[in-house]
């Protein structure tokens, strides 16, 4: 009875181990499929707009005309099906081709005398986001949609606080895009159809039958065959080398015996002639 209980426990552990292995294979296949789906979704084009903000001297701005110097872009987010909208702002700076690039000194941005101001306002004029010095690179902003409207107004001002003749002012190239909400989800399992899931399960079953210890054993048989070939190869090579060595020794002895016999006959014949 105790032996039967031990055997039953071992069988249960084996089946549990095989189930865990099978689940791991299915999980790996699903992860690979999700990664491929994620890459394919990332390649989808996203609405974007690129423009350039030229530098403006702060000394030339008047208080009453300060707002008029902003470069404003309005984005319509009515096509978004979620309650939040994610925007990506890519900022790069470059020098005007008319300026002397070899002039001594750093640019106004490197000296901290040039800032890119930006604001985001709602259709009702409410200020949603603002920054006095937007750095170069990629900035992601997530906004909550307002029921009264779906337009967001982005305004930028490339302002320079250095009024000297030595200041090197840079232009700001801005790319504003709407991030696809589907590609930003951490889990995309809902993209897999039922047929795709069934195909993955079938693939996992095929792989599991190859590594299963109780059924199939194809991989085990192949491994045994390769191991036998590797072990027999050494024996074959050793036998061939020993045989070749014996043949060489035998041929050498045969040649030496033949030469010695021929020399002995020549010496015998010469001695007979002399006598």
C-alpha positions, 0 to 999 in steps of 0.5 A, spaced: 500 500 500 505 504 501 509 503 495 502 504 491 501 511 494 509 513 493 508 511 485 501 515 485 505 521 488 510 520 483 505 520 477 502 526 480 508 530 481 510 528 474 503 530 471 504 537 475 511 538 472 508 536 465 502 541 466 507 546 468 512 545 462 506 545 457 503 552 460 510 555 460 511 553 452 504 556 451 506 562 455 512 563 451 508 562 444 503 567 446 509 572 449 512 572 442 505 573 438 504 579 443 511 582 441 510 581 434 503 584 434 506 590 438 511 591 433 506 591 427 502 596 431 508 600 433 509 601 425 502 604 424 502 611 422 500 617 427 498 624 426 503 629 427 505 636 425 512 639 424 514 646 424 519 651 426 519 656 431 524 662 429 528 665 435 525 672 437 529 677 442 525 678 448 527 686 448 523 686 441 517 684 445 512 688 447 507 687 453 501 688 449 503 684 443 507 678 447 501 673 446 501 674 438 508 672 437 506 665 439 506 659 434 499 656 436 497 649 433 490 646 434 489 639 435 482 635 434 482 629 439 475 627 437 477 621 434 480 618 440 475 613 444 479 614 450 478 619 456 485 621 455 489 623 450 497 622 449 501 627 445 508 627 444 513 633 443 519 632 439 524 638 440 530 639 436 535 645 435 539 648 429 542 654 427 540 658 421 544 657 415 546 664 414 549 665 421 557 663 421 558 657 425 565 658 426 564 664 430 567 663 437 562 662 443 557 657 445 549 658 443 544 662 447 541 655 449 547 652 452 548 659 455 541 658 458 539 665 455 534 662 450 528 658 452 522 655 449 516 657 452 509 652 451 502 652 453 496 648 452 489 651 453 482 648 452 477 650 448 474 654 453 481 658 454 483 654 461 490 653 461 492 645 462 499 645 461 505 650 461 513 650 461 517 656 461 523 652 458 522 646 454 528 642 453 530 639 447 528 632 446 522 628 446 516 630 451 510 626 453 504 630 455 497 626 457 491 630 457 484 628 459 478 630 454 473 635 456 466 634 455 465 641 452 470 640 446 476 636 444 480 641 441 487 642 444 491 649 442 499 648 443 503 655 443 510 655 443 515 661 443 522 661 442 525 667 446 532 669 447 534 673 453 541 675 450 541 682 446 548 682 445 551 682 438 555 675 440 549 671 441 548 665 437 540 664 437 538 657 434 531 655 431 527 650 434 524 644 430 518 641 433 514 635 431 507 634 435 504 628 434 498 624 437 500 617 440 496 611 438 492 609 445 492 602 442 500 602 442 501 605 449 497 599 452 501 595 457 497 589 455 495 587 448 492 580 449 485 582 446 488 583 439 489 576 439 483 572 436 480 565 438 483 562 432 490 565 433 490 562 441 488 555 438 493 555 433 498 557 439 495 551 443 496 546 437 503 549 437 504 548 444 502 541 444 506 539 438 512 541 442 510 538 448 509 531 445 517 532 443 519 533 450 514 529 453 518 523 457 512 518 456 509 519 449 513 521 443 520 521 445 523 523 439 528 528 442 530 523 447 531 518 441 535 523 437 539 525 443 541 517 444 543 517 437 547 523 436 551 520 443 552 514 440 555 517 434 559 521 438 562 515 442 563 511 436 566 516 432 572 516 437 573 508 437 573 508 430 578 513 429 582 510 434 582 503 431 583 506 424 589 510 427 592 503 430 591 499 424 594 505 419 600 505 424 601 497 424 600 497 416 606 502 416 610 498 421 609 492 417 610 495 410 617 498 413 619 491 416 617 488 410 621 493 406 627 492 411 627 485 410 627 485 403 633 490 402 637 486 407 635 479 403 637 483 397 644 485 400 645 479 403 645 475 396 649 480 392 654 479 398 654 472 397 654 472 389 660 477 389 664 472 394 663 466 390 666 470 384 672 472 388 673 465 390 
